[in-house]
């Protein structure tokens, strides 16, 4: 495998791997590792506890510190139940758009990053370029922290990281933090005609969801209009819920994930403590009826927000590469805050529009890939200068 693939050819290949987050991504990771090796680039893999998923990281250029990281994730969201017109795992070009799962979020950037890494090695840059492709971003950014930790033992530390989430090559220098809790309400089954003698896991879970709704309303009412985020307050959310066996039995079990997206002024830990306090209050009421009932809580993720940096190196570099003067903040989470927490200057900038992410018939405009190649060429020129 010695041919140099174009960003478009790399995108076609990456999308062909159905790396839905619930499934393995090893076929993609192994292919990328082989492709890099064929161009003289050693890579490392950081496996999840099951051994069925891995992140990949690699270094091109001189073995010195102070390089640039291009960071993306390999996993995509499911296509189940979505009305796709084309095969989601084949790139189809039509009307100036590239359709396929992950073209926008975020295999378009991954393709450009892989292409640039190979180009950096072949051209002999004076300043290193590093590639980071994580696992499990879509289920709570859980793959990046162990990858970042593992990198410290295998590569010189870079100075900054460009996280290529969809921004249409605009600059995003801030995002909300996030906390997720896996909850299992354990009830006690009785006939619903005497429900007061049992504990319905669903009815008790509904109390926490109602608290989340009321809290959202209070946060909205007290929001600071000067806050740049949309919405300008912390939000709580439950996206899926399971439980119960029949309409006339108090539910023995109910499970869901409660999440918080936190504005920077309100730390993740503060909101997790508030969530835990309400859970404890509800659990006490359950146990007062049936002591054997309760609520099991398992922290699922804790994603730090990205904060705008004073004279940040990453932002300064991306401004030079794009010519952009503006910046923005977003309410969704990324791995940028995790890189920042690990001591890297971090910024978000990449192809595509977040509005197309996770949708049926996900797409990215062809010109976003073209602009990305020009972006990478300018980056490579700077790295060659040192």
C-alpha positions in Angstrom: 0.0 0.0 0.0 2.3 2.7 -1.2 0.0 4.9 -3.2 -0.8 8.4 -1.8 -4.6 8.6 -1.6 -6.3 11.9 -2.0 -8.6 13.3 0.7 -11.6 12.3 -1.3 -10.3 8.7 -1.8 -9.6 8.6 2.0 -13.1 9.8 2.7 -14.6 7.1 0.6 -12.6 4.5 2.4 -13.3 5.8 5.9 -17.1 6.0 5.3 -17.1 2.4 4.0 -16.3 1.2 7.5 -19.6 1.1 9.5 -18.1 2.4 12.8 -21.4 3.0 14.6 -20.5 3.6 18.3 -22.1 0.5 19.6 -19.9 -1.6 17.2 -16.2 -2.2 16.8 -14.1 0.3 14.9 -11.0 -1.9 14.6 -11.3 -2.5 10.9 -11.0 1.2 10.3 -8.2 1.7 12.8 -6.2 -1.3 11.5 -6.6 0.0 7.9 -5.4 3.5 8.9 -2.4 2.0 10.8 -1.4 -0.1 7.7 -1.8 2.9 5.4 0.4 5.1 7.6 3.0 2.3 8.0 3.2 2.0 4.2 4.4 5.6 4.2 6.9 5.1 7.0 4.7 6.4 9.9 4.5 4.4 13.1 1.2 4.6 14.9 -0.1 3.4 18.3 -3.4 2.0 19.4 -5.2 2.6 22.7 -7.8 -0.2 23.2 -11.0 0.0 25.2 -11.4 -2.5 28.1 -13.2 -5.0 25.7 -10.4 -4.9 23.1 -13.1 -4.4 20.4 -12.5 -0.7 19.9 -9.3 1.5 19.8 -8.1 5.0 19.3 -5.1 5.6 17.1 -2.4 8.3 17.3 0.7 8.9 15.2 3.6 11.3 14.8 5.1 12.7 11.6 8.3 14.7 11.4 11.2 15.3 13.8 11.0 13.7 17.3 10.7 17.0 19.1 8.0 18.7 21.2 5.9 21.7 20.1 4.0 20.2 17.2 0.4 20.4 16.0 -2.3 17.8 16.6 -5.1 17.1 14.1 -7.8 15.4 16.1 -11.0 13.6 15.0 -13.1 10.7 16.1 -13.7 7.5 14.2 -17.2 6.6 15.5 -20.5 7.6 14.0 -24.1 7.6 15.2 -26.6 4.8 14.1 -28.6 5.0 10.9 -31.4 2.8 12.4 -34.9 4.1 11.6 -33.6 6.9 9.4 -34.9 7.3 5.8 -31.7 7.2 3.8 -32.0 7.6 0.0 -28.5 6.3 -0.6 -26.3 3.6 1.1 -25.1 5.5 4.3 -21.8 3.7 4.2 -20.9 4.7 0.6 -20.0 8.3 -0.4 -22.4 9.5 -3.1 -21.7 12.8 -4.8 -24.8 14.7 -6.0 -25.6 18.4 -6.5 -22.3 19.5 -5.0 -22.8 17.4 -1.8 -21.1 14.3 -0.5 -23.7 12.1 1.1 -22.8 9.3 3.6 -22.8 8.6 7.4 -19.9 10.5 8.9 -19.0 12.7 5.9 -19.8 15.7 8.0 -19.3 14.3 11.5 -16.4 13.8 11.2 -14.7 11.5 8.7 -14.3 14.5 6.3 -11.8 16.0 8.7 -10.3 12.6 9.5 -9.6 12.1 5.8 -7.9 15.5 5.5 -5.9 14.8 8.7 -4.6 11.5 7.5 -3.7 13.0 4.1 -1.8 15.9 5.8 0.0 13.5 8.1 1.3 11.4 5.2 2.2 14.6 3.3 4.1 15.9 6.4 6.2 12.8 6.5 6.9 12.8 2.8 7.8 16.5 2.7 10.1 16.5 5.7 8.5 19.1 8.0 10.7 20.8 10.5 7.8 21.0 13.1 5.9 17.8 13.9 2.4 17.0 12.9 0.5 14.5 15.0 -2.7 12.6 14.2 -5.3 11.6 16.8 -8.3 9.5 15.9 -10.4 8.6 19.0 -13.1 6.0 19.7 -16.4 6.5 21.5 -16.8 10.2 21.1 -20.4 9.8 20.2 -21.2 8.1 23.5 -19.8 10.8 25.7 -16.2 11.6 24.6 -15.0 8.6 26.7 -12.2 7.5 24.3 -10.1 10.7 24.2 -8.8 10.9 27.8 -7.1 7.5 27.9 -5.8 8.1 24.4 -4.3 11.5 25.5 -2.8 9.8 28.6 -1.3 7.0 26.5 0.2 9.5 24.0 2.5 11.0 26.6 4.6 7.8 26.7 5.0 7.4 22.9 5.2 10.9 21.3 6.8 14.2 22.1 4.1 16.5 23.5 2.6 18.8 20.9 1.8 22.5 21.7 -1.7 22.6 20.3 -4.6 20.6 19.0 -7.1 21.4 16.2 -10.3 19.4 16.7 -12.0 19.2 13.4 -15.7 19.1 14.3 -18.0 20.7 11.8 -17.7 24.5 11.8 -17.6 25.2 8.0 -14.0 26.2 8.7 -15.1 28.9 11.2 -13.4 29.2 14.5 -15.1 27.9 17.7 -13.2 28.7 20.9 -15.7 27.6 23.5 -18.3 24.9 24.2 -20.3 23.8 27.2 -19.3 21.0 29.5 -21.3 17.9 30.0 -22.2 15.3 32.7 -24.1 12.1 32.1 -25.4 9.7 34.8 -26.7 6.1 34.0 -29.7 5.6 36.3 -31.5 2.3 37.3 -34.6 2.7 39.4 -35.3 -0.5 41.3 -39.0 -0.7 42.3 -41.3 -3.3 43.9 -44.0 -5.0 41.9 -47.6 -5.2 43.1 -50.9 -5.1 41.3 -51.6 -1.5 40.2 -55.0 -1.5 42.1 -52.9 -1.4 45.3 -50.0 0.6 43.9 -49.5 2.4 47.2 -48.2 -0.8 48.7 -45.4 -1.1 46.1 -43.0 1.2 44.4 -43.2 1.9 40.7 -39.8 2.5 39.3 -41.3 4.4 36.4 -43.4 6.7 38.6 -40.4 7.5 40.7 -38.2 8.1 37.7 -40.9 10.5 36.4 -40.3 12.6 39.5 -36.6 13.1 38.6 -37.6 13.9 35.0 -40.2 16.4 36.2 -37.4 18.0 38.4 -35.3 18.2 35.3 -38.1 20.0 33.4 -38.7 22.4 36.3 -35.0 23.1 36.6 -34.7 23.9 32.9 -37.6 26.4 33.2 -35.9 28.0 36.3 -32.5 28.2 34.5 -34.2 29.8 31.4 -36.0 32.3 33.6 -32.8 33.3 35.4 -30.5 33.2 32.3 -27.9 35.9 31.8 -28.8 37.6 28.5 -25.1 38.5 28.0 -24.1 34.8 27.9 -23.0 33.8 24.3 -24.3 30.3 24.4 -27.6 29.1 22.8 -29.4 28.5 25.0 -27.6 30.8 27.5 -28.1 28.5 30.5 -27.4 24.9 31.7 -29.9 22.3 30.4 -30.9 18.9 31.7 -32.1 16.2 29.3 -33.4 12.6 29.1 -33.4 11.1 25.6 -34.4 7.5 26.1 -36.2 5.6 28.8 -37.0 1.9 29.4 -39.0 0.1 32.0 -42.1 -1.8 33.1 -43.7 -5.2 32.2 -47.4 -4.5 32.0 -49.9 -1.7 32.4 -51.4 -3.2 35.6 -48.1 -3.9 37.5 -46.0 -1.3 39.3 -42.8 -1.2 37.4 -39.9 -3.2 38.9 -37.2 -1.4 36.8 -36.7 1.8 34.9 -33.5 2.9 33.3 -32.4 6.1 31.5 -29.5 8.5 31.2 -29.8 12.0 32.8 -27.4 14.6 31.2 -26.5 18.2 31.9 -24.9 20.6 29.4 -23.2 23.2 31.6 -22.3 26.7 30.8 -18.7 27.5 31.8 -19.7 29.6 34.8 -21.3 26.5 36.3 -18.9 23.6 36.8 -19.8 20.1 35.9 -19.2 19.0 39.5 -21.7 21.5 40.8 -24.4 20.1 38.5 -23.5 16.5 39.3 -23.9 17.3 43.0 -27.3 18.8 42.4 -28.4 15.8 40.4 -27.2 13.4 43.1 -29.0 15.4 45.8 -32.3 15.1 44.0 -31.8 11.4 43.3 -31.1 10.9 47.0 -34.3 12.7 48.0 -36.4 10.6 45.6 -34.6 7.4 46.8 -35.4 8.1 50.4 -39.1 8.3 49.6 -38.9 5.0 47.8 -37.2 3.3 50.7 -39.8 4.6 53.1 -42.4 2.5 51.3 -40.2 -0.5 50.5 -36.6 -0.6 52.0 -35.4 -3.0 49.3 -36.0 -0.5 46.5 -33.5 2.2 45.4 -31.6 3.9 42.7 -28.3 2.8 41.2 -26.2 5.6 39.8 -23.2 5.1 37.4 -21.3 8.1 36.1 -21.3 7.8 32.4 -19.2 10.8 31.3 -17.8 14.0 32.5 -16.7 16.2 29.5 -15.0 19.5 30.4 -16.1 22.6 28.5 -13.7 24.4 26.2 -12.8 27.9 27.4 -11.5 30.7 25.2 -7.8 31.1 25.8 -6.0 34.4 26.4 -3.5 34.6 23.5 -4.2 31.0 22.7 -1.6 29.4 20.3 -4.2 27.2 18.6 -6.6 30.0 17.9 -3.8 32.2 16.6 -2.6 29.5 14.3 -6.0 28.7 12.9 -6.7 32.4 12.3 -3.5 32.5 10.2 -4.7 29.5 8.3 -8.2 30.6 7.6 -8.0 34.4 7.6 -11.0 34.4 10.0 -11.4 37.2 12.4 -14.5 36.1 14.3 -15.1 33.3 16.7 -18.1 31.5 18.2 -19.1 29.2 21.1 -21.4 26.1 20.8 -23.6 24.2 23.1 -22.6 20.7 22.0 -19.5 19.0 23.6 -16.3 17.9 21.9 -12.9 16.5 22.8 -11.4 20.0 22.7 -12.0 20.6 26.4 -10.2 17.3 27.2 -7.1 18.3 25.2 -7.2 21.7 26.9 -7.4 20.1 30.3 -4.4 17.9 29.4 -2.3 21.0 28.8 -2.7 21.6 25.1 -3.9 24.8 23.5 -7.1 23.8 21.7 -9.5 25.1 19.1 -12.3 23.7 17.0 -12.3 24.1 13.3 -13.3 21.8 10.5 -15.5 21.0 7.5 -19.2 20.7 7.3 -22.1 22.1 9.2 -23.3 20.6 12.5 -26.9 20.9 11.3 -26.2 18.0 8.9 -24.6 15.8 11.6 -26.6 12.8 12.8 -29.3 13.3 10.2 -30.6 10.9 7.6 -28.8 11.6 4.3 -26.0 13.3 6.2 -23.8 15.3 3.8 -21.0 17.8 3.4 -20.5 20.2 0.5 -17.7 19.2 -1.9 -16.2 22.7 -1.5 -15.7 22.0 2.2 -13.3 19.2 1.3 -11.6 21.5 -1.2 -11.2 24.3 1.4 -9.9 21.7 3.8 -7.1 20.6 1.4 -6.1 24.3 1.0 -6.2 24.7 4.8 -3.9 21.6 5.2 -1.5 22.9 2.5 -1.1 26.2 4.4 -0.5 24.3 7.6 2.1 22.0 6.0 3.9 25.1 4.6 4.1 26.6 8.1 5.4 23.3 9.5 8.1 23.1 6.8 9.2 26.6 7.9 9.6 25.3 11.5 
